[in-house]
């Protein structure tokens, strides 16, 4: 029995050494990386009408739902008959915020040249007589644009 145990041990050791042994270092097999996708093309730049021609200018009249800051109180909105607009803040010295608009049944949808990493800018205006009530989407509100009422300048 003693020799049978020894033979069994030798067989087990041979199997282990054959399974674990190697002939030397083995280099990893080459893996091909998938081709990198090109970055998505930016959306085409929107072209808006020029700020020219006949227009209507609306001056700040009051806040709609909450207290607004001084720069909003000094702001004005210019709607050009060709579908262009500019929101100006003279106290900030900037050239204004531009874009295009569509007016239907007293409701104005504004499309802006500007944007935010948080999403698209958007605003809706309501015309009633000589008043323009302007309400911004959440993205613009979070960027310090404030809902307000404007009056047509005479």
C-alpha positions in Angstrom: 0.0 0.0 0.0 2.8 2.2 0.7 4.0 2.0 -2.9 0.5 2.6 -4.2 0.3 5.8 -2.2 3.6 6.9 -3.5 2.6 6.3 -7.1 -0.6 8.2 -6.5 1.3 11.1 -5.1 3.6 11.2 -8.0 0.8 11.1 -10.5 -1.0 14.0 -8.6 2.3 16.0 -8.5 2.9 15.4 -12.2 -0.6 16.6 -13.1 -0.2 19.7 -10.9 3.1 20.6 -12.4 1.8 20.1 -16.0 -1.2 22.3 -15.3 0.6 25.0 -13.5 3.9 25.0 -15.3 4.8 27.3 -18.1 7.5 27.5 -20.6 8.2 31.2 -19.9 6.5 34.5 -19.9 3.4 34.8 -22.1 2.6 38.1 -23.7 -1.0 39.2 -23.7 -3.0 38.7 -26.9 -3.6 41.9 -28.9 -7.1 43.3 -28.5 -8.4 45.7 -31.1 -10.1 48.8 -29.8 -13.2 49.8 -31.7 -12.7 52.8 -34.0 -13.5 56.0 -32.1 -16.7 57.6 -33.3 -16.3 61.1 -34.5 -17.8 63.7 -32.3 -21.4 64.6 -33.2 -21.7 67.6 -35.5 -23.0 70.7 -33.8 -26.5 71.7 -34.8 -26.6 74.2 -37.6 -26.4 77.8 -36.5 -29.7 79.5 -36.5 -30.0 82.6 -38.5 -32.3 85.3 -37.2 -33.5 88.4 -39.0 -31.5 91.5 -38.6 -32.3 94.2 -36.1 -33.6 96.7 -38.6 -36.7 98.2 -40.0 -39.9 99.2 -38.2 -40.2 98.1 -34.6 -42.1 98.4 -31.4 -40.3 99.2 -28.1 -41.6 98.1 -24.8 -40.3 99.5 -21.5 -40.5 97.9 -18.1 -43.8 98.5 -16.4 -43.7 96.1 -13.4 -43.0 92.7 -12.0 -45.4 89.8 -12.6 -45.0 87.6 -9.6 -42.0 88.5 -7.5 -39.7 91.5 -6.9 -37.2 92.1 -9.7 -33.8 93.7 -9.6 -32.8 97.1 -10.9 -31.4 95.9 -14.2 -34.8 94.4 -15.1 -36.5 97.6 -14.0 -34.3 99.5 -16.6 -34.8 96.9 -19.4 -36.6 97.3 -22.7 -37.8 94.9 -25.3 -37.7 95.8 -29.0 -39.8 93.8 -31.4 -39.0 94.3 -35.1 -41.7 93.8 -37.7 -39.4 91.4 -39.6 -39.5 88.8 -36.7 -36.3 89.9 -34.9 -36.1 91.1 -31.3 -33.6 92.3 -28.8 -33.9 92.5 -25.0 -31.7 95.3 -23.7 -30.3 96.0 -20.3 -28.8 99.5 -20.6 -27.5 99.5 -17.0 -25.4 96.3 -17.7 -23.9 97.9 -20.8 -24.3 94.7 -22.9 -25.4 94.7 -26.5 -28.6 92.9 -25.5 -30.0 89.4 -26.0 -31.2 88.8 -29.5 -33.3 86.3 -31.4 -36.4 85.8 -33.5 -40.1 85.6 -32.6 -43.3 84.3 -34.0 -46.5 86.1 -33.0 -50.0 84.4 -33.3 -53.2 85.5 -31.6 -51.5 87.8 -29.1 -49.0 85.1 -28.0 -45.3 85.5 -28.9 -42.8 82.6 -28.9 -39.2 83.7 -28.6 -36.2 81.8 -29.9 -32.9 83.1 -28.6 -29.4 83.3 -30.0 -28.1 82.5 -26.5 -28.3 79.2 -24.6 -27.1 77.5 -21.5 -25.4 74.3 -20.6 -28.5 73.5 -18.6 -30.7 73.6 -21.7 -32.4 75.8 -24.3 -33.5 79.3 -23.5 -37.2 80.0 -24.0 -39.7 82.7 -23.3 -43.4 83.4 -24.0 -44.9 86.8 -24.3 -48.6 87.8 -24.2 -49.8 91.0 -25.8 -52.8 92.7 -24.4 -53.4 96.2 -25.7 -50.2 98.1 -25.1 -48.8 95.5 -22.6 -46.3 92.7 -23.1 -46.2 90.2 -20.3 -42.9 88.2 -20.6 -42.4 84.8 -18.9 -39.1 82.9 -19.2 -38.6 79.2 -19.0 -36.8 77.7 -16.0 -33.4 77.6 -17.6 -33.5 81.4 -18.2 -34.9 82.1 -14.8 -32.0 80.2 -13.3 -29.7 82.5 -15.3 -31.2 85.7 -13.7 -33.8 86.6 -16.3 -37.0 87.8 -14.5 -40.6 87.7 -15.6 -41.9 91.2 -16.1 -44.6 93.3 -17.7 -43.6 95.8 -20.4 -45.6 98.8 -21.8 -45.4 100.0 -25.4 -43.4 103.2 -25.6 -45.3 106.0 -27.3 
